[in-house]
Amino acid sequence: MKHRGRHRRRRRGRALRATLAGTALALTAAATMISASQATVDDPGPLRPVGVSTEAGRLPLTEERVPGRWLDRLASRMGRPVGVGAVLEGADLPLREAAACTAPEKRSLPVEPAATRAYCFGASDTRGWRPGAVTTSGDADDDGRWAENRVILSGWTRGGGAGSLDGPDPGQGLAKVAFVDANDPARLRYTWALLAVPVDGGRDYRGLASPLSGMVWYQDKLLVTTREGDRDALYVYDLDRIQRATVDAEAVGRVRGGWAAHGSRYVLPAVGSYTLPGGGDVPRPATVSLDRSTAPDSLVAGEWVPADSDRPTRLWRYALSRDPARSGLLATDSAHRAEPVEAYESETADLRGVLAYRSAWYLDRAAGSPGGHGTLWRQDGEGARATECGTDATRHCWSGGSGALSYWEETGEVWSQSGRMLFALPLASVDRAVGGSTDE
C-alpha cells in the first residue's frame, strides 16, 4: 500500500469531477486567436528508451540534508514553524476569474484544448516576477487535499521577461511561491512565501536565487528545480517547517527588529538538496512533475535543450521513497544516491513542462517567438501527436508563456500557468484532441 501519512482522507473525486464539469468557462475569443504565420512544428516521433546505466541515461542525484541543528536553531530564533493551514488563514490576495482578466492576459491561454478554469494574478503584485512552476495538493495526497484544504502552489522568480525564449535563466533573482486557497473555485485567494536557504549554522538565511521552472509537492515535501550552482539540481522544502517573517522589508534574512522575506509574509527554509555528479557536461533537470500511475509513485524530469540544438532532450524517472521516515523524498541507495529507473530521449526541444501518466508522456514545447503559442505533444514509444488549430492547421495550440505541468489525479485536471494566468483543463480533453487515450 502506498504511504500517504497522516493527511490521508477518503476520496471525493467522483462528485468533484461532476461539479467541475458544470463550471467550464466560456473563455473569450481572444484566447482563440493565433498567428497564421507560425510554421507547423516538426513531428518529434516516438520516445526512444535509453539504458539508465549508459552515459546518456544515467543521472544520479546525491541527497544532502541540512543539519537538523541548523533548522532547530533558526526556528528557536524565528519562532515555532507553522504548516500550510496557518499560511492559508492569511491568504487575502484575490485571484481574478477569467471574465475579469484582460484580453492580453487571456491571449496566453491554450487554444486547443481550451482551459475550463482560468484565473489571473494581479499585475501590481507580480510586476517584475516571472511565473514558472505549479503543483497542487493533488500531488501532495491522493485524495487531493492537504488536511481539509485544497491548495495550489504557484512558483515565481524575480526578474526576466515573461516570454523568454532562452530557457531557465540562472542569473535571475529571488524565488517565491504563492500559496493559493482553492477550497472555493469561485474565490481563490493567496499569500506569498519566500524560498530560502539556511546559512551560518542556522543563524540566518539567504534567498534562493534560481528560476522555478519545475516544482513537485509530494507528501510533506516540496521539491523545486534549481540552477544556483554547477551541481545543484533540486532543493527540498518541508511544508511543516514554514517560518513567519516578522519585518515587512525588501531585505532577506535577519534584519534590525526581526526577520524579513522581501515583502513575503512567510519563509520556507530548505531542509535538503539533490546534487548532480561533478565534472563534464552533466545534464540538469529543468522541469519536473509527479506520476501517480506507477508503483511506487515517481518523479519525472526533463532537461532543457535549445530549439536549434542537434542533440535530443533527455527525460528521466525516479522512484519516490516508500519509507515513512523519508516521506516526500526520492528513493536512494546506501550512498544516498537516487538513480533513475527509466530514461528516454525525445526530439521535442525547448521543453518547458513534462508530465507522464500511464504509457503517455506530455511534453510542453515553448513558443518559437515572443507572443506566440507553444505546442503540447503527447509522446510514447509508438509516436507523437499534438492538437491542430486555426485555419492553417498549426500545432501552436498550447499556452503562450509555456510553463510546467501538474496532474491533479483526483479531479482529472492538468494545471499550468502562462504569464499571469493560472489555468486548468481535463487531461481527457488533451487525449481527445490528439486522438488518444490514457486508458492503456
C-alpha positions as CSV (number, residue, x, y, z in Angstrom):
1,M,0.0,0.0,0.0
2,K,1.3,3.5,-0.8
3,H,2.2,5.6,2.2
4,R,0.1,8.8,2.4
5,G,0.9,9.9,6.0
6,R,-1.4,11.4,8.5
7,H,-3.1,13.6,5.8
8,R,-4.9,10.8,4.1
9,R,-8.7,11.4,3.7
10,R,-11.4,9.5,1.9
11,R,-11.6,10.1,-1.8
12,R,-14.1,12.6,-3.0
13,G,-13.1,12.6,-6.7
14,R,-16.2,11.4,-8.4
15,A,-18.5,14.1,-7.0
16,L,-15.9,16.8,-7.5
17,R,-15.4,15.8,-11.2
18,A,-19.1,16.2,-11.8
19,T,-19.1,19.6,-10.1
20,L,-16.1,20.9,-12.1
21,A,-17.7,19.6,-15.4
22,G,-20.5,22.1,-14.8
23,T,-18.2,25.0,-14.3
24,A,-16.3,25.1,-17.6
25,L,-15.5,28.6,-18.6
26,A,-16.7,30.2,-21.8
27,L,-13.3,32.0,-22.4
28,T,-13.2,34.9,-24.8
29,A,-12.3,34.7,-28.5
30,A,-9.0,36.5,-27.6
31,A,-7.7,33.1,-26.4
32,T,-8.5,31.5,-29.8
33,M,-6.5,33.9,-31.9
34,I,-3.2,32.6,-33.2
35,S,-0.8,33.8,-35.9
36,A,-1.3,32.1,-39.2
37,S,2.4,32.8,-39.9
38,Q,3.5,30.3,-37.3
39,A,5.1,27.3,-39.0
40,T,4.0,23.7,-38.2
41,V,6.2,22.1,-35.6
42,D,8.2,19.2,-36.8
43,D,6.9,15.8,-35.5
44,P,9.4,14.6,-32.9
45,G,8.4,10.9,-33.5
46,P,8.5,8.2,-30.8
47,L,10.3,8.3,-27.5
48,R,13.5,6.3,-27.5
49,P,14.3,4.3,-24.3
50,V,17.8,4.8,-23.0
51,G,19.6,2.4,-20.6
52,V,19.9,4.0,-17.2
53,S,23.4,2.6,-16.9
54,T,24.6,4.3,-20.1
55,E,26.2,7.7,-20.3
56,A,23.1,9.2,-21.9
57,G,20.6,7.7,-19.4
58,R,22.5,7.7,-16.1
59,L,21.9,10.8,-13.9
60,P,22.4,10.0,-10.2
61,L,21.3,12.7,-7.7
62,T,23.0,12.7,-4.4
63,E,20.9,13.6,-1.4
64,E,22.3,16.1,1.1
65,R,20.4,17.2,4.2
66,V,20.6,20.5,6.0
67,P,21.7,19.6,9.6
68,G,18.8,19.4,11.9
69,R,20.5,21.6,14.5
70,W,20.6,24.4,11.9
71,L,16.9,24.2,11.3
72,D,16.2,24.0,15.1
73,R,18.4,27.0,15.7
74,L,16.6,29.0,13.1
75,A,13.2,28.0,14.5
76,S,14.3,28.9,18.0
77,R,15.1,32.4,16.9
78,M,12.2,33.0,14.4
79,G,9.5,31.2,16.4
80,R,7.7,27.9,16.1
81,P,7.3,26.8,12.5
82,V,3.7,26.7,11.0
83,G,2.0,24.5,8.5
84,V,0.1,25.0,5.3
85,G,-3.2,25.6,7.1
86,A,-1.8,28.5,9.1
87,V,-0.5,30.1,5.8
88,L,-3.9,29.8,4.1
89,E,-5.6,31.6,7.0
90,G,-3.7,34.7,5.9
91,A,-4.4,34.3,2.2
92,D,-6.1,37.6,1.4
93,L,-4.9,38.4,-2.1
94,P,-7.6,37.6,-4.7
95,L,-7.1,35.7,-8.0
96,R,-9.5,37.1,-10.6
97,E,-11.6,34.7,-12.6
98,A,-11.1,34.7,-16.4
99,A,-14.0,37.0,-17.1
100,A,-12.3,39.8,-15.1
101,C,-8.8,39.3,-16.7
102,T,-7.7,41.5,-19.6
103,A,-7.7,40.4,-23.2
104,P,-3.9,40.4,-23.5
105,E,-3.7,38.2,-20.4
106,K,-6.2,35.7,-21.8
107,R,-4.4,35.5,-25.2
108,S,-1.7,33.4,-23.4
109,L,-4.2,30.6,-22.7
110,P,-4.3,27.4,-24.7
111,V,-6.3,27.5,-27.9
112,E,-7.0,23.7,-28.3
113,P,-8.0,22.2,-26.0
114,A,-9.4,25.2,-24.2
115,A,-9.0,25.9,-20.5
116,T,-12.1,25.0,-18.4
117,R,-10.8,27.1,-15.4
118,A,-8.6,30.2,-15.5
119,Y,-7.6,32.9,-13.1
120,C,-5.1,35.8,-13.2
121,F,-2.8,37.2,-10.6
122,G,-2.8,41.0,-10.0
123,A,-0.4,43.0,-12.2
124,S,0.9,45.1,-9.3
125,D,1.5,42.1,-7.2
126,T,3.6,40.2,-9.8
127,R,5.3,43.0,-11.7
128,G,9.0,42.2,-12.1
129,W,8.4,38.5,-11.4
130,R,8.3,35.6,-13.9
131,P,5.9,32.7,-13.4
132,G,7.2,29.1,-13.8
133,A,6.3,26.0,-11.8
134,V,3.0,24.8,-10.4
135,T,2.0,21.9,-8.2
136,T,-1.1,21.2,-6.1
137,S,-2.5,19.3,-3.1
138,G,-3.5,16.7,-5.7
139,D,0.3,15.9,-5.9
140,A,0.7,16.0,-2.1
141,D,-2.0,13.5,-1.3
142,D,-4.1,11.1,-3.4
143,D,-7.4,12.5,-2.0
144,G,-6.5,15.9,-3.4
145,R,-6.5,17.7,-0.1
146,W,-3.9,18.7,2.5
147,A,-5.6,18.1,5.7
148,E,-9.0,19.7,4.8
149,N,-7.7,22.1,2.3
150,R,-7.5,22.2,-1.5
151,V,-4.3,24.1,-2.3
152,I,-2.4,25.2,-5.4
153,L,1.3,26.3,-5.2
154,S,2.4,28.7,-7.9
155,G,6.2,29.4,-8.3
156,W,7.6,32.8,-9.4
157,T,11.1,34.2,-9.9
158,R,12.2,37.8,-9.7
159,G,13.5,39.3,-12.9
160,G,13.4,38.1,-16.5
161,G,10.8,38.5,-19.2
162,A,7.5,36.6,-19.2
163,G,8.2,35.1,-22.6
164,S,11.9,34.4,-22.6
165,L,13.0,32.1,-25.4
166,D,16.3,31.2,-23.8
167,G,15.2,28.7,-21.2
168,P,15.7,28.9,-17.4
169,D,17.9,31.9,-16.7
170,P,20.5,31.1,-13.9
171,G,21.1,34.9,-13.4
172,Q,17.6,35.6,-12.1
173,G,16.9,36.6,-8.6
174,L,14.7,35.6,-5.7
175,A,12.2,32.8,-5.8
176,K,8.8,32.7,-4.1
177,V,5.7,30.6,-4.0
178,A,2.0,31.7,-3.9
179,F,0.0,29.5,-1.5
180,V,-3.4,29.5,-3.1
181,D,-6.5,28.6,-1.1
182,A,-8.5,26.7,-3.7
183,N,-11.3,25.4,-1.4
184,D,-13.9,27.6,-3.2
185,P,-13.3,27.5,-7.1
186,A,-15.1,30.9,-7.4
187,R,-13.0,32.6,-4.8
188,L,-9.3,31.7,-5.0
189,R,-7.0,33.7,-2.6
190,Y,-3.3,33.5,-2.0
191,T,-0.3,34.8,0.0
192,W,3.4,34.6,-0.6
193,A,6.3,32.5,0.9
194,L,9.9,33.2,0.0
195,L,12.1,30.2,-0.7
196,A,15.3,30.4,1.3
197,V,18.5,28.5,2.3
198,P,19.8,28.4,5.9
199,V,23.3,29.8,6.4
200,D,25.7,30.5,9.2
201,G,24.7,27.4,11.1
202,G,21.1,28.3,11.0
203,R,21.6,31.8,12.5
204,D,20.4,33.4,9.2
205,Y,19.1,32.5,5.8
206,R,19.5,33.8,2.2
207,G,17.0,33.8,-0.6
208,L,17.1,31.0,-3.2
209,A,18.4,32.7,-6.4
210,S,17.1,30.4,-9.1
211,P,14.3,30.2,-11.7
212,L,11.4,28.0,-10.5
213,S,11.0,26.0,-13.8
214,G,9.8,22.8,-12.0
215,M,8.2,22.0,-8.7
216,V,6.5,19.0,-7.1
217,W,4.7,18.9,-3.7
218,Y,4.7,15.3,-2.5
219,Q,3.5,14.3,1.0
220,D,5.1,16.9,3.3
221,K,8.0,17.9,0.9
222,L,8.3,20.4,-1.8
223,L,11.0,19.7,-4.5
224,V,12.0,22.5,-6.8
225,T,14.4,22.7,-9.7
226,T,17.4,25.0,-9.1
227,R,20.3,26.5,-11.2
228,E,22.2,28.1,-8.3
229,G,25.5,26.3,-8.8
230,D,27.2,23.9,-11.1
231,R,25.9,20.9,-9.2
232,D,22.6,21.9,-7.7
233,A,19.6,20.0,-9.2
234,L,16.7,20.1,-6.7
235,Y,16.1,21.8,-3.4
236,V,13.9,20.2,-0.8
237,Y,11.5,22.1,1.5
238,D,9.4,20.8,4.4
239,L,5.8,22.1,4.4
240,D,5.6,21.6,8.1
241,R,8.6,24.0,8.6
242,I,7.2,27.3,7.3
243,Q,8.5,30.3,9.3
244,R,6.8,33.6,9.7
245,A,8.6,36.8,8.6
246,T,8.3,39.5,11.3
247,V,9.5,42.6,9.4
248,D,7.9,43.8,6.2
249,A,11.1,44.9,4.3
250,E,12.8,44.4,0.9
251,A,15.7,42.7,2.7
252,V,16.1,39.0,3.1
253,G,17.1,37.3,6.4
254,R,17.9,38.7,9.8
255,V,17.4,42.4,10.0
256,R,17.1,45.0,12.7
257,G,14.0,44.1,14.7
258,G,13.4,40.6,13.3
259,W,13.3,38.7,10.1
260,A,12.5,39.8,6.5
261,A,11.5,38.0,3.4
262,H,11.4,40.7,0.7
263,G,7.8,41.6,1.5
264,S,6.5,38.0,1.8
265,R,4.7,37.0,5.0
266,Y,6.4,33.6,5.2
267,V,9.8,31.9,4.6
268,L,10.4,28.3,3.6
269,P,14.0,27.3,4.6
270,A,15.4,24.4,2.6
271,V,15.9,21.2,4.5
272,G,18.0,19.4,1.9
273,S,19.0,19.2,-1.8
274,Y,19.9,16.7,-4.6
275,T,23.1,17.4,-6.4
276,L,24.4,16.4,-9.8
277,P,27.6,14.5,-10.4
278,G,30.7,16.7,-10.7
279,G,32.7,17.3,-13.8
280,G,31.9,17.1,-17.5
281,D,28.8,18.4,-19.3
282,V,26.3,17.0,-16.9
283,P,22.6,17.4,-17.9
284,R,20.3,19.2,-15.5
285,P,16.6,18.6,-14.8
286,A,14.8,21.8,-15.8
287,T,11.2,20.7,-15.2
288,V,9.6,18.0,-13.0
289,S,6.2,16.5,-12.2
290,L,4.6,13.7,-10.2
291,D,3.3,10.5,-11.8
292,R,0.9,8.6,-9.5
293,S,0.2,5.9,-12.2
294,T,3.4,4.0,-11.2
295,A,4.1,1.9,-8.1
296,P,5.8,3.4,-6.2
297,D,4.8,6.9,-7.2
298,S,7.6,8.6,-9.2
299,L,9.1,11.9,-10.1
300,V,9.7,12.6,-13.8
301,A,12.2,15.2,-15.0
302,G,13.2,16.7,-18.3
303,E,16.1,18.8,-19.4
304,W,16.0,22.0,-21.4
305,V,17.7,21.8,-24.8
306,P,17.6,24.9,-27.1
307,A,15.5,24.7,-30.2
308,D,18.5,25.0,-32.5
309,S,20.4,22.2,-30.9
310,D,21.3,19.0,-32.8
311,R,21.0,16.7,-29.7
312,P,17.9,15.1,-28.2
313,T,16.1,16.1,-25.0
314,R,16.6,13.6,-22.2
315,L,13.8,12.5,-19.8
316,W,14.2,10.6,-16.5
317,R,12.0,8.8,-14.0
318,Y,13.0,8.5,-10.3
319,A,11.2,6.3,-7.7
320,L,9.9,8.1,-4.6
321,S,10.6,6.5,-1.2
322,R,8.1,4.2,0.5
323,D,9.9,4.6,3.8
324,P,7.6,6.5,6.3
325,A,10.7,8.0,7.8
326,R,11.6,9.5,4.4
327,S,8.3,11.0,3.5
328,G,8.3,13.0,0.3
329,L,11.9,12.1,-0.7
330,L,13.4,10.2,-3.6
331,A,14.4,6.5,-3.1
332,T,18.1,6.3,-2.5
333,D,20.8,3.7,-2.1
334,S,23.3,3.2,0.7
335,A,25.4,6.0,-0.7
336,H,22.4,8.4,-0.6
337,R,22.2,8.4,-4.4
338,A,18.9,8.5,-6.3
339,E,19.4,6.7,-9.6
340,P,16.8,7.0,-12.5
341,V,14.7,3.9,-13.0
342,E,13.8,4.9,-16.6
343,A,15.3,7.2,-19.2
344,Y,14.3,8.4,-22.7
345,E,15.3,10.6,-25.5
346,S,12.9,12.9,-27.3
347,E,13.2,15.2,-30.3
348,T,11.0,17.7,-28.6
349,A,13.3,20.6,-27.9
350,D,12.8,23.8,-25.8
351,L,11.0,21.8,-23.2
352,R,9.1,23.8,-20.6
353,G,6.9,21.2,-19.0
354,V,6.8,17.4,-18.6
355,L,4.0,15.1,-17.5
356,A,3.8,11.3,-17.5
357,Y,0.7,9.2,-16.9
358,R,0.4,5.5,-17.7
359,S,2.0,5.0,-21.1
360,A,2.0,8.6,-22.3
361,W,4.4,11.5,-21.8
362,Y,3.1,15.0,-22.3
363,L,5.8,17.5,-23.4
364,D,5.2,21.2,-23.4
365,R,7.4,22.9,-26.1
366,A,7.8,26.7,-25.9
367,A,6.5,29.1,-28.5
368,G,9.0,29.9,-31.2
369,S,8.5,33.6,-31.0
370,P,7.5,36.2,-28.4
371,G,3.8,36.4,-28.1
372,G,3.3,33.1,-29.9
373,H,1.7,29.8,-28.7
374,G,3.6,26.7,-27.6
375,T,2.9,23.0,-28.6
376,L,1.8,20.2,-26.3
377,W,2.9,16.9,-27.6
378,R,1.6,13.5,-26.4
379,Q,4.5,11.1,-27.0
380,D,5.2,7.4,-26.4
381,G,7.1,4.6,-27.9
382,E,4.8,4.5,-30.9
383,G,5.0,8.1,-32.0
384,A,3.9,11.7,-31.2
385,R,0.7,13.7,-31.6
386,A,-0.3,17.3,-31.0
387,T,-3.6,19.2,-31.5
388,E,-4.1,21.3,-34.6
389,C,-5.9,24.6,-34.6
390,G,-6.5,27.6,-36.7
391,T,-7.2,27.8,-40.4
392,D,-3.7,26.7,-41.3
393,A,-3.8,23.6,-39.0
394,T,-0.9,24.8,-37.0
395,R,0.2,22.8,-33.9
396,H,1.0,26.0,-32.0
397,C,-2.2,25.5,-29.9
398,W,-0.9,25.4,-26.3
399,S,-0.3,28.3,-23.9
400,G,1.7,31.3,-24.9
401,G,4.2,31.6,-22.0
402,S,4.6,27.8,-21.6
403,G,5.0,26.6,-18.1
404,A,5.4,23.4,-16.0
405,L,2.6,20.9,-15.9
406,S,0.9,19.2,-12.9
407,Y,-1.8,16.5,-13.0
408,W,-4.4,16.5,-10.2
409,E,-5.4,12.9,-10.5
410,E,-8.5,13.2,-8.2
411,T,-10.1,15.7,-10.4
412,G,-8.6,14.6,-13.7
413,E,-7.2,18.1,-14.4
414,V,-3.9,19.3,-15.7
415,W,-2.7,22.6,-14.2
416,S,-0.3,25.1,-15.6
417,Q,0.4,28.8,-15.9
418,S,1.1,31.2,-18.6
419,G,2.0,34.8,-18.0
420,R,-0.2,35.9,-15.1
421,M,-2.8,33.2,-16.0
422,L,-3.2,30.1,-13.8
423,F,-5.4,27.6,-15.6
424,A,-6.7,24.0,-15.7
425,L,-8.3,21.6,-18.2
426,P,-9.1,17.9,-18.2
427,L,-6.4,15.5,-19.2
428,A,-9.1,13.7,-21.1
429,S,-9.7,16.7,-23.3
430,V,-6.0,16.6,-24.3
431,D,-6.2,13.0,-25.2
432,R,-9.4,13.5,-27.2
433,A,-7.8,16.4,-29.0
434,V,-4.8,14.3,-30.1
435,G,-7.0,11.2,-30.8
436,G,-5.6,9.1,-28.0
437,S,-6.4,7.7,-24.6
438,T,-4.7,7.2,-21.2
439,D,-6.6,4.0,-20.6
440,E,-3.7,1.8,-21.7
